[in-house]
Amino acid sequence: MRKFVSLLAVAVAACAVVVALPTDAPARRPGTSYTVLQMNLCLSGISGCFPRTAYPDVLDEAAAQVLDHEPQAVTLNEACSGDARAMAHRTGYHLRFAAVRYGAGALSCVKPGGRGVFGIAVLTKAPIVSSRDRAFSRQADFEERRWVCATTTRAVTACTAHLSTRGTADARGANDAECRELRGVLARYDAAGTTVFGGDVNRQRPCAPRTMWATEDTAAAQSSGIQHVYGSTTLAAPTTEVTAAVHTDHDFLLAAGRLYARPRGDG
């Protein structure tokens, strides 16, 4: 009996050691906050949504969103170069703007004029060290569709794009092709380092590669589900907040998560 008790004690001790082992494994260190704010501002002056912008009220509303939430990255669609520079100045953010061609050349923003040319933009809290933009291979109409990505000193790349609408069969085909191309662009950036994307993709199904999570503005009262934010898995899956926009025809999409260091040997 005494021998049995001794053996039982050894077995219990061994089990205790086995149970205790996982607690000795290195825990994931707390990440730092990282938020992305996506906005479509309808700033060209020629779109049917422009009268409701009550320009420059739309810029005041957008800048207030940036100052209130202090996101690490802001992605802008239907922007104007002068307006984007003004917003960067007001908020203290760094800017990369990509002009979008309209027909034969750049489209000057009007009502009022003097606001630069139409396009898309990325604003980042950290300084930008490099950027790149390209037109998508397939285009559907006079408005060129394009992407832009900016890499910051924080070793995070922020990208945006505004894809074709899906009103016709040809436009749906273009949107699908743009989505596939965007997925490839994001996959390449994601393989090189932490990447985030925000944009109006004019579709419900995401264009994120399998290595990235995706969230949408499904709670929006305006054109719900077509503005998306994607992120690398070094960013914990975010909480999503949709804020009603008064002066533009898309609500604002904010995705807030935690940024973790990329494991050694990963990408």
C-alpha angles and dihedrals in degrees: 000000000000089000091051092051090050092051091047091052090052091050093049091049091050091051090050090054091050092050092047095053098082091055088061092057114106111267122226107262117241111269129226121249118267124180134181124202118198120196135173105198106182093222105151095097093224100074122097090240094059099090092064091056088075086205125254090022090075090061092049090051093048094046090050089055090054094047093045097049101028094208120191090229133026120193119199130196126186090020133148123229095236093046091049091051090049091051092049089051093048094049101035093239130141118246141213115179128188119198116225116216119230111201109315098356151346119328116233113219115239143190086078109019125207092069096113126239134325121261149101130290147192122211120191134188092218120063116270117239100180141000142183136189134184139176115246114257094239122051128187107193146353093299109081117224116220144165131219130191129189125193117209137204086257087069091245123124118212120198138182139183138171110216129204121278117249101230097123136031091254092049091049089052091050092048091051091049092048090049092053091048092048090050089056093047092051092045091056093049091044091053089055098046148316110326135184130188133194125178152127101262096172092226138086098226114076127244094211119128116243090258092064133063121233135209130181139200093251090145092059119118090211122061091334123207100019100093110077140185121200131186144182118258088250081076112069113238103278139232110245126219127184118200121195113246118216100189105039135050096243125062120232120265120207122184116189123188144138125274117220130188113266109250116251113269092021110128 
